[in-house]
Amino acid sequence: MKTVKIAAIVLASMFAIPAFAQNTNTPNVDKREANQQGRIADGINSGALTAKEAGNLEKREAKIATDEQAAKADGKVTKAERAKLQHEENRASRKIHAKKHNASATTPST
């Protein structure tokens, strides 16, 4: 009888454990953040971005990182949260492109 109870508990716990493992992975967002940080650095090094432009872009990237942490805070990143992060990344990408290709420029850093 005791063995049956133990077996039932073990069996029940095997099905319960995956329910506690929540999905907080955001590999696409992480990959894009790294890519966009590189694009900003390239813009600074080439002189395509001024210090002010780079600062504004960095603030935008910091907000995305903060929003990502907030999405992960409850243990699960929902489809809507992923879509919001994706939208923010898209806007940031467009801003990086626009700032790198506008008329303002500085001398390239060495």
N, CA, C and O of each residue as an XYZ file, in Angstrom:
440
protein
N       0.821     -1.195      0.000
C       0.000      0.000      0.000
C       0.864      1.257      0.000
O       0.599      2.218     -0.722
N       1.917      1.221      0.840
C       2.800      2.367      0.932
C       3.506      2.605     -0.403
O       3.686      3.752     -0.813
N       3.903      1.537     -1.077
C       4.583      1.640     -2.363
C       3.659      2.245     -3.416
O       4.105      3.028     -4.255
N       2.398      1.894     -3.379
C       1.425      2.429     -4.335
C       1.274      3.937     -4.143
O       1.199      4.676     -5.124
N       1.228      4.407     -2.885
C       1.104      5.843     -2.609
C       2.344      6.591     -3.092
O       2.239      7.665     -3.685
N       3.508      6.021     -2.835
C       4.749      6.663     -3.265
C       4.803      6.722     -4.788
O       5.177      7.742     -5.365
N       4.426      5.622     -5.432
C       4.423      5.583     -6.896
C       3.442      6.612     -7.457
O       3.727      7.260     -8.464
N       2.288      6.759     -6.806
C       1.297      7.735     -7.263
C       1.822      9.162     -7.111
O       1.593     10.002     -7.981
N       2.516      9.437     -6.026
C       3.081     10.771     -5.801
C       4.168     11.080     -6.831
O       4.219     12.177     -7.387
N       5.036     10.095     -7.075
C       6.105     10.280     -8.059
C       5.508     10.512     -9.441
O       5.949     11.400    -10.171
N       4.517      9.723     -9.797
C       3.868      9.859    -11.096
C       3.194     11.223    -11.235
O       3.304     11.867    -12.279
N       2.511     11.656    -10.207
C       1.838     12.957    -10.246
C       2.850     14.095    -10.337
O       2.620     15.080    -11.038
N       3.970     13.959     -9.627
C       4.963     15.029     -9.658
C       5.648     15.116    -11.020
O       6.076     16.198    -11.422
N       5.758     14.002    -11.731
C       6.358     14.028    -13.057
C       5.532     14.873    -14.019
O       6.084     15.515    -14.913
N       4.228     14.878    -13.845
C       3.369     15.672    -14.714
C       3.256     17.111    -14.227
O       2.977     18.005    -15.027
N       3.463     17.356    -12.949
C       3.329     18.702    -12.396
C       4.565     19.555    -12.633
O       4.451     20.770    -12.793
N       5.737     18.948    -12.659
C       6.983     19.712    -12.789
C       7.027     20.515    -14.091
O       7.411     21.684    -14.042
N       6.658     19.960    -15.255
C       6.688     20.783    -16.463
C       5.750     21.990    -16.395
O       5.994     22.988    -17.074
N       4.708     21.924    -15.613
C       3.794     23.052    -15.493
C       4.470     24.231    -14.809
O       4.101     25.380    -15.048
N       5.458     23.956    -13.958
C       6.163     25.041    -13.270
C       7.272     25.636    -14.126
O       7.711     26.758    -13.874
N       7.722     24.914    -15.113
C       8.779     25.416    -15.989
C       8.145     26.351    -17.014
O       7.582     25.900    -18.012
N       8.240     27.648    -16.765
C       7.621     28.628    -17.632
C       8.584     29.051    -18.737
O       9.799     28.900    -18.608
N       8.037     29.570    -19.800
C       8.830     29.979    -20.937
C       9.161     31.468    -20.829
O       8.323     32.324    -21.112
N      10.386     31.760    -20.419
C      10.821     33.154    -20.340
C      11.962     33.420    -21.315
O      12.629     34.451    -21.223
N      12.185     32.512    -22.232
C      13.246     32.710    -23.216
C      12.803     33.698    -24.280
O      11.670     33.643    -24.760
N      13.689     34.589    -24.639
C      13.425     35.534    -25.718
C      14.662     35.605    -26.619
O      15.307     36.648    -26.716
N      14.985     34.491    -27.273
C      16.221     34.469    -28.066
C      16.212     35.456    -29.226
O      17.250     36.039    -29.539
N      15.069     35.655    -29.868
C      15.017     36.591    -30.991
C      15.271     38.018    -30.534
O      15.989     38.769    -31.194
N      14.688     38.387    -29.415
C      14.881     39.736    -28.878
C      16.335     39.914    -28.476
O      16.937     40.948    -28.763
N      16.904     38.909    -27.810
C      18.302     38.995    -27.383
C      19.237     39.137    -28.582
O      20.186     39.921    -28.553
N      18.959     38.374    -29.627
C      19.783     38.405    -30.830
C      19.692     39.780    -31.502
O      20.701     40.334    -31.939
N      18.482     40.315    -31.578
C      18.303     41.625    -32.209
C      18.943     42.727    -31.382
O      19.515     43.664    -31.938
N      18.852     42.626    -30.049
C      19.486     43.631    -29.192
C      20.990     43.665    -29.437
O      21.583     44.737    -29.560
N      21.598     42.493    -29.505
C      23.039     42.414    -29.748
C      23.383     42.983    -31.129
O      24.363     43.714    -31.276
N      22.585     42.650    -32.124
C      22.807     43.141    -33.482
C      22.691     44.663    -33.527
O      23.519     45.333    -34.145
N      21.687     45.194    -32.888
C      21.463     46.635    -32.929
C      22.522     47.389    -32.122
O      22.890     48.508    -32.478
N      23.008     46.787    -31.045
C      24.117     47.399    -30.309
C      25.349     47.497    -31.205
O      26.074     48.492    -31.180
N      25.572     46.455    -31.992
C      26.684     46.461    -32.934
C      26.518     47.526    -34.003
O      27.487     48.182    -34.386
N      25.309     47.697    -34.480
C      25.040     48.724    -35.496
C      25.286     50.115    -34.939
O      25.817     50.981    -35.634
N      24.902     50.335    -33.685
C      25.145     51.629    -33.054
C      26.649     51.854    -32.904
O      27.151     52.935    -33.213
N      27.360     50.843    -32.436
C      28.813     50.953    -32.281
C      29.484     51.236    -33.623
O      30.396     52.060    -33.701
N      29.038     50.561    -34.671
C      29.593     50.801    -36.007
C      29.341     52.242    -36.450
O      30.205     52.872    -37.060
N      28.157     52.753    -36.141
C      27.823     54.134    -36.499
C      28.688     55.137    -35.767
O      29.084     56.155    -36.335
N      28.982     54.856    -34.511
C      29.858     55.732    -33.736
C      31.267     55.692    -34.310
O      31.894     56.731    -34.516
N      31.759     54.484    -34.565
C      33.125     54.319    -35.087
C      33.307     54.934    -36.471
O      34.371     55.472    -36.776
N      32.283     54.860    -37.299
C      32.400     55.402    -38.655
C      32.132     56.897    -38.704
O      32.424     57.544    -39.710
N      31.584     57.455    -37.636
C      31.261     58.871    -37.617
C      29.872     59.171    -38.149
O      29.491     60.338    -38.244
N      29.107     58.145    -38.499
C      27.758     58.346    -39.018
C      26.787     58.780    -37.926
O      25.753     59.381    -38.216
N      27.118     58.476    -36.668
C      26.274     58.866    -35.534
C      26.999     59.885    -34.673
O      28.172     59.708    -34.342
N      26.302     60.944    -34.316
C      26.855     61.890    -33.360
C      26.675     61.317    -31.962
O      25.958     60.334    -31.776
N      27.321     61.927    -30.990
C      27.205     61.457    -29.606
C      25.756     61.563    -29.119
O      25.265     60.674    -28.422
N      25.083     62.641    -29.484
C      23.689     62.821    -29.072
C      22.794     61.753    -29.694
O      21.946     61.176    -29.013
N      22.981     61.494    -30.978
C      22.184     60.465    -31.651
C      22.426     59.098    -31.017
O      21.488     58.344    -30.760
N      23.692     58.794    -30.769
C      24.024     57.507    -30.154
C      23.406     57.394    -28.770
O      22.917     56.328    -28.395
N      23.424     58.480    -28.011
C      22.818     58.478    -26.682
C      21.326     58.206    -26.741
O      20.797     57.437    -25.939
N      20.652     58.833    -27.686
C      19.210     58.606    -27.839
C      18.913     57.162    -28.238
O      17.958     56.561    -27.745
N      19.725     56.615    -29.121
C      19.526     55.227    -29.538
C      19.799     54.265    -28.389
O      19.109     53.256    -28.242
N      20.801     54.575    -27.580
C      21.113     53.740    -26.418
C      19.972     53.770    -25.398
O      19.658     52.752    -24.783
N      19.355     54.939    -25.224
C      18.206     55.042    -24.313
C      17.061     54.154    -24.798
O      16.402     53.482    -24.004
N      16.838     54.160    -26.106
C      15.781     53.327    -26.686
C      16.076     51.850    -26.442
O      15.178     51.083    -26.092
N      17.332     51.454    -26.627
C      17.720     50.062    -26.392
C      17.579     49.691    -24.916
O      17.178     48.573    -24.590
N      17.904     50.619    -24.033
C      17.754     50.366    -22.594
C      16.291     50.172    -22.226
O      15.971     49.336    -21.381
N      15.398     50.937    -22.852
C      13.962     50.788    -22.584
C      13.473     49.416    -23.045
O      12.661     48.782    -22.370
N      13.963     48.966    -24.181
C      13.574     47.643    -24.678
C      14.037     46.569    -23.699
O      13.296     45.629    -23.411
N      15.253     46.705    -23.188
C      15.771     45.736    -22.216
C      14.938     45.754    -20.938
O      14.671     44.701    -20.358
N      14.527     46.941    -20.494
C      13.681     47.061    -19.306
C      12.321     46.414    -19.552
O      11.798     45.708    -18.690
N      11.755     46.658    -20.726
C      10.463     46.051    -21.073
C      10.571     44.530    -21.153
O       9.639     43.816    -20.781
N      11.696     44.043    -21.633
C      11.910     42.594    -21.705
C      11.952     41.996    -20.295
O      11.351     40.952    -20.040
N      12.655     42.656    -19.393
C      12.722     42.169    -18.010
C      11.350     42.203    -17.351
O      11.006     41.301    -16.588
N      10.565     43.235    -17.640
C       9.211     43.323    -17.091
C       8.336     42.192    -17.629
O       7.515     41.638    -16.899
N       8.511     41.852    -18.901
C       7.739     40.758    -19.502
C       8.109     39.426    -18.869
O       7.255     38.553    -18.710
N       9.384     39.264    -18.504
C       9.847     38.019    -17.900
C       9.524     37.928    -16.412
O       9.600     36.845    -15.833
N       9.169     39.030    -15.793
C       9.017     39.093    -14.337
C       7.976     38.119    -13.791
O       8.150     37.588    -12.695
N       6.919     37.882    -14.520
C       5.877     36.984    -14.010
C       6.148     35.517    -14.341
O       5.339     34.646    -14.022
N       7.280     35.248    -14.976
C       7.659     33.872    -15.249
C       7.272     33.367    -16.616
O       7.624     32.243    -16.974
N       6.553     34.165    -17.399
C       6.145     33.735    -18.732
C       6.056     34.953    -19.634
O       5.459     35.967    -19.273
N       6.654     34.839    -20.808
C       6.548     35.894    -21.801
C       5.436     35.480    -22.760
O       5.571     34.512    -23.509
N       4.338     36.229    -22.722
C       3.179     35.879    -23.537
C       3.391     36.274    -24.991
O       4.335     36.987    -25.333
N       2.496     35.794    -25.829
C       2.550     36.115    -27.250
C       2.408     37.623    -27.463
O       3.089     38.199    -28.312
N       1.533     38.256    -26.700
C       1.336     39.706    -26.811
C       2.593     40.464    -26.377
O       2.963     41.464    -26.993
N       3.242     39.988    -25.324
C       4.478     40.634    -24.865
C       5.582     40.475    -25.903
O       6.352     41.405    -26.143
N       5.657     39.300    -26.515
C       6.650     39.089    -27.567
C       6.384     40.022    -28.750
O       7.316     40.584    -29.327
N       5.115     40.181    -29.105
C       4.749     41.069    -30.214
C       5.116     42.518    -29.894
O       5.588     43.245    -30.768
N       4.903     42.935    -28.658
C       5.249     44.295    -28.241
C       6.755     44.507    -28.327
O       7.213     45.533    -28.830
N       7.522     43.539    -27.839
C       8.979     43.639    -27.906
C       9.453     43.671    -29.357
O      10.358     44.431    -29.702
N       8.848     42.856    -30.195
C       9.194     42.818    -31.619
C       8.918     44.176    -32.264
O       9.723     44.674    -33.051
N       7.770     44.768    -31.923
C       7.404     46.075    -32.462
C       8.419     47.138    -32.032
O       8.830     47.974    -32.837
N       8.814     47.100    -30.768
C       9.810     48.047    -30.267
C      11.151     47.864    -30.978
O      11.817     48.841    -31.321
N      11.538     46.619    -31.193
C      12.789     46.345    -31.908
C      12.719     46.867    -33.345
O      13.698     47.409    -33.857
N      11.567     46.703    -33.994
C      11.405     47.194    -35.360
C      11.553     48.711    -35.416
O      12.224     49.243    -36.301
N      10.923     49.404    -34.468
C      11.027     50.866    -34.426
C      12.467     51.289    -34.171
O      12.963     52.219    -34.806
N      13.133     50.619    -33.255
C      14.518     50.954    -32.938
C      15.406     50.742    -34.161
O      16.298     51.548    -34.430
N      15.169     49.679    -34.888
C      15.953     49.393    -36.079
C      15.786     50.503    -37.115
O      16.763     50.949    -37.718
N      14.555     50.941    -37.316
C      14.308     52.027    -38.265
C      14.983     53.318    -37.814
O      15.521     54.059    -38.636
N      14.956     53.589    -36.506
C      15.601     54.795    -35.978
C      17.115     54.738    -36.178
O      17.734     55.740    -36.539
N      17.709     53.571    -35.945
C      19.149     53.425    -36.141
C      19.497     53.730    -37.596
O      20.438     54.473    -37.875
N      18.733     53.153    -38.514
C      18.984     53.383    -39.931
C      18.845     54.874    -40.262
O      19.696     55.445    -40.943
N      17.783     55.487    -39.782
C      17.537     56.900    -40.086
C      18.650     57.792    -39.533
O      19.115     58.704    -40.216
N      19.073     57.529    -38.304
C      20.114     58.352    -37.680
C      21.463     58.155    -38.368
O      22.237     59.103    -38.503
N      21.745     56.927    -38.800
C      23.029     56.663    -39.451
C      23.093     57.272    -40.850
O      24.181     57.532    -41.363
N      21.939     57.500    -41.466
C      21.925     57.972    -42.843
C      21.420     59.405    -42.984
O      21.085     59.828    -44.091
N      21.358     60.162    -41.887
C      20.943     61.551    -42.006
C      22.151     62.429    -42.310
O      23.264     61.928    -42.467
N      21.933     63.718    -42.393
C      22.998     64.631    -42.807
C      24.046     64.886    -41.729
O      25.173     65.267    -42.048
N      23.698     64.685    -40.462
C      24.683     64.973    -39.407
C      25.699     63.841    -39.310
O      25.359     62.662    -39.406
N      26.942     64.231    -39.120
C      28.015     63.252    -39.002
C      29.154     63.868    -38.185
O      29.231     65.084    -38.014
N      30.012     63.020    -37.699
C      31.185     63.465    -36.968
C      32.417     62.848    -37.611
O      32.308     62.064    -38.554
N      33.562     63.197    -37.108
C      34.761     62.548    -37.622
C      34.836     61.142    -37.065
O      34.527     60.932    -35.892
N      35.233     60.183    -37.865
C      35.293     58.791    -37.389
C      36.243     58.639    -36.201
O      37.311     59.251    -36.166
N      35.846     57.823    -35.237
C      36.732     57.560    -34.107
C      37.709     56.454    -34.493
O      37.380     55.551    -35.262
N      38.902     56.545    -33.950
C      39.924     55.548    -34.312
C      40.181     54.587    -33.191
O      41.010     53.687    -33.328
